[in-house]
Amino acid sequence: MLRILLADDHKIIRDGLRSLLNAQNGMEVAAEAENGRAAVKLARKLKPDVIIMDISMPDLNGIEASRQIVEENPGAKIIALSMHVDRRYVVGMFEAGVSGYLLKDCAFEELSTAIHTVMKNQVYLSPKITGTVIKDYVYHLSNDKNSFSVKLSPREREVLQLIAEGINTKTIASRLNLSIKTVETHRRNIMEKLDVHSVAELTKFAIREGLTTVE
């Protein structure tokens, strides 16, 4: 029986996927997470066979959550399920170590195919985005020296998302088990690296780079 972890901040999406997956022979939804941080904790605890991961989630986005899960368990099978076709999201997820990428408007049969594909240690990329994404990746990724993923450390990206979501320094420190002084140091380093000078600019940058969204 394949044990699946669903990570999506929209309950209606999780409910629909759970019903469809549980109806399949040999599949069951073992747990659900409404944000990336919960997904990391559940992946660590349950070690599911497959993780279906949304990208735009509060607190910790799908890219950073996938990165943390793969760092702890390099064999983790993660499938991104997202509305985003933009290169930065697709490339970000694959750089984080996912095994597949699907669009949310796909048929359920395609998700089932993707699950079976990644379980064979193969990569699944939705045909709807293969052409443009691969072409753009080949020609531009290696020269993208200004990408935040090149400049910022994983911890700095994590702090940046929380700052952009309006979380105060004390709460960030508590969530990440850091001191307030360390969080302030991270914020200062982020601003220096990105050459921005206000929280408003940091927020705009985080939204532009896909770390968080405006909802």
C-alpha positions in Angstrom: 0.0 0.0 0.0 1.4 3.4 -1.0 1.2 5.9 1.8 0.7 9.4 0.6 1.1 12.8 2.4 -1.0 15.7 1.0 0.3 19.2 1.5 -2.0 22.0 0.4 -3.3 25.1 2.2 -6.8 24.7 0.7 -8.9 22.1 2.5 -11.2 21.6 -0.5 -8.3 20.5 -2.6 -7.1 18.1 0.1 -10.6 16.7 0.5 -10.9 16.1 -3.2 -7.5 14.5 -3.6 -8.0 12.3 -0.5 -11.3 10.9 -1.9 -9.8 10.2 -5.3 -6.5 8.7 -4.0 -8.2 6.5 -1.3 -10.5 5.1 -4.0 -7.4 3.8 -5.9 -6.2 0.2 -5.4 -2.9 0.3 -3.5 -3.0 3.9 -2.4 -4.0 5.7 0.8 -3.7 9.2 2.2 -1.7 8.8 5.4 -1.8 12.4 6.5 -2.5 16.0 5.4 -0.7 19.3 6.0 -2.0 22.8 5.5 1.4 24.4 5.2 5.0 23.6 4.4 6.2 23.5 8.0 3.6 20.9 8.9 4.5 18.9 5.8 8.2 18.8 6.9 7.2 17.5 10.4 4.8 14.9 9.1 7.3 13.7 6.5 9.9 13.3 9.2 7.4 11.4 11.4 5.6 9.2 8.9 8.1 8.8 6.1 5.4 8.5 3.4 6.1 6.8 0.1 4.9 9.9 -1.9 4.4 13.5 -0.9 2.1 15.7 -3.1 3.2 19.2 -2.5 1.6 22.6 -3.3 4.0 25.5 -3.8 2.2 28.6 -2.6 1.6 27.9 1.1 1.8 30.2 4.2 4.6 30.0 6.8 6.8 27.8 4.7 6.3 27.5 0.9 6.5 24.2 -1.0 9.9 24.9 -2.4 11.6 25.3 0.9 9.6 22.5 2.5 10.6 20.1 -0.3 14.3 21.2 0.2 14.2 20.5 3.9 12.5 17.1 3.4 15.0 16.0 0.7 17.9 17.2 2.9 16.7 14.9 5.7 15.6 12.1 3.4 17.3 12.1 0.0 15.1 9.3 -1.2 11.8 11.2 -0.6 9.4 11.1 -3.6 7.8 14.6 -3.9 5.4 15.6 -6.6 4.6 19.3 -7.0 1.0 20.0 -7.7 0.6 23.7 -8.6 -1.3 26.3 -10.6 2.1 27.9 -11.5 3.7 27.4 -15.0 6.3 30.1 -14.4 9.9 28.9 -14.8 11.0 30.1 -11.3 8.5 27.8 -9.6 9.2 24.7 -11.7 13.0 25.2 -11.6 12.8 26.0 -7.9 11.0 22.8 -7.1 13.3 20.6 -9.1 16.3 22.3 -7.6 14.8 21.5 -4.2 14.8 17.8 -5.2 11.2 17.0 -6.2 10.6 14.0 -8.6 7.6 15.4 -10.5 5.6 18.5 -11.4 1.9 18.7 -12.3 -0.5 21.5 -12.9 -3.7 21.6 -10.8 -5.9 21.6 -13.9 -4.6 18.1 -14.9 -6.9 15.1 -14.9 -6.6 12.7 -11.9 -5.3 10.0 -14.3 -2.2 12.1 -14.8 -1.6 12.4 -11.1 -1.9 8.6 -10.8 0.6 8.2 -13.6 3.0 10.6 -12.0 2.8 8.7 -8.7 3.6 5.4 -10.4 6.4 7.1 -12.4 8.2 8.6 -9.4 7.9 5.3 -7.5 10.0 3.8 -10.3 12.7 6.4 -9.5 11.8 8.3 -12.7 11.0 12.0 -13.1 7.5 13.2 -14.2 7.0 16.6 -15.8 3.5 17.6 -17.1 3.5 17.7 -20.9 1.7 21.0 -20.7 4.9 22.7 -19.4 7.7 20.5 -20.7 8.6 22.5 -23.8 8.8 26.0 -22.5 10.3 25.1 -19.1 13.1 22.9 -20.4 14.0 25.3 -23.2 14.1 28.2 -20.7 16.0 26.1 -18.2 18.7 25.1 -20.6 19.3 28.6 -21.9 18.9 30.7 -18.9 19.3 28.9 -15.6 23.1 28.7 -15.7 23.3 32.4 -16.3 20.8 33.5 -13.7 23.3 34.9 -11.2 20.8 37.3 -9.7 18.4 34.6 -8.5 17.6 34.8 -4.8 18.3 31.1 -4.6 21.9 31.8 -5.5 22.3 34.7 -3.1 20.4 33.6 0.0 21.0 30.6 2.3 18.1 28.2 3.0 17.6 29.8 6.4 17.6 33.3 4.9 14.9 32.3 2.4 12.9 30.9 5.3 13.2 34.1 7.3 12.5 36.2 4.2 9.2 34.4 3.6 8.0 35.0 7.2 9.0 38.6 7.1 7.1 39.1 3.9 4.1 37.5 5.5 4.1 40.1 8.2 5.3 37.9 11.0 7.2 39.8 13.7 10.7 39.1 14.8 9.8 37.6 18.1 7.4 35.1 16.5 9.9 34.2 13.7 12.5 33.5 16.4 10.1 31.2 18.2 9.0 29.4 15.1 12.5 28.7 13.9 14.0 28.1 17.3 16.4 31.1 16.9 17.2 34.0 19.1 15.7 37.4 18.3 19.3 38.7 17.7 19.9 35.9 15.2 16.7 36.7 13.3 17.7 40.4 13.2 21.1 39.4 11.8 19.5 37.3 9.1 17.2 40.2 8.2 20.2 42.6 8.0 22.2 40.1 5.9 19.2 39.5 3.5 18.8 43.3 3.0 22.6 43.6 2.3 22.7 40.7 -0.1 19.6 41.9 -2.0 20.5 45.6 -1.8 17.0 46.5 -0.4 16.3 48.9 2.4 12.9 48.2 3.8 10.5 45.5 4.8 8.2 46.7 2.0 10.9 46.1 -0.6 11.7 42.7 1.0 8.0 41.8 0.6 7.8 42.8 -3.0 11.0 40.8 -3.7 9.6 37.7 -1.9 6.4 37.9 -3.9 8.2 38.4 -7.2 10.5 35.5 -6.6 7.7 33.1 -5.6 8.5 32.8 -1.9 5.0 33.9 -1.0 1.9 35.2 -2.6 -0.6 38.0 -2.1 -3.9 36.4 -1.0 
